[in-house]
Amino acid sequence: MQVSLRTLAVIGGVVALGVGVAYAVGHRRGQSREQRINLARYRWKSRVLIVFGPHAEDERFLTQMEELADRAKDLKSRDVVVLPVLARGKAGVATRRDGAILRELFAAEPRHFRVVLIGKDGSVKLREEFPLDANRLFDVIDAMPMRQQEMKARRGRFSPGQSSIVPR
C-alpha cells in the first residue's frame, strides 16, 4: 500500500508545527513499558491528545489530523501535544512496538480509530471512537479547572487596551 503525498503532508505538517513530536521513548534494554512510553514527562506541563488509527490512509485518521493541523495555533495556546499512533505504516509518531504499548494502555484495537485526551494531571479526560471536532475538544479543555486558572492568569497579565508601559 502506498501513502499519498496529501497524507504525508498533513501528518508532516502537524509534526513540523511542533504539535506532535514530543514524546519520550526509552531504548535501553530492560526498561518497563512505563519507562519506554514516558507520558509522565508531560504531567503538569502539557495535555496529550493521542490519535490512534489503523493506517495513514484511514479516512477518520486523515480527517482528525487535518482538523488538528488547521487549529495548530489553538492547540499550542492550550498546551496540547498530539501523538499520532498508527497500527500499520510509518507516518505515526510511535514505532510499531511503542504504538502497541500505547494501544494496550488505552485499549485501542489496531483496526479501530480512537482519540484519547490526557489532562495535565495525567488522567484521561476524553475518549472518542470517531474524529473529534476541534471546537468540542477546546470546549472540554476550556472547562477544565486548570485551564480556567491558566486563562485567568493570562487575562491578569495584560488586558486589551492596557498599556505595557507603567507610568512613574
Secondary structure as UniProt FT lines:
FT   HELIX           5..16
FT   TURN            17..18
FT   STRAND          24..25
FT   TURN            29..30
FT   HELIX           33..36
FT   STRAND          37..38
FT   HELIX           39..42
FT   TURN            43..45
FT   STRAND          47..53
FT   TURN            56..57
FT   HELIX           59..70
FT   HELIX           72..77
FT   TURN            78..79
FT   STRAND          80..86
FT   HELIX           96..105
FT   TURN            106..107
FT   TURN            110..111
FT   STRAND          114..118
FT   TURN            120..121
FT   STRAND          124..128
FT   HELIX           134..142
FT   HELIX           145..157
FT   TURN            160..161
//
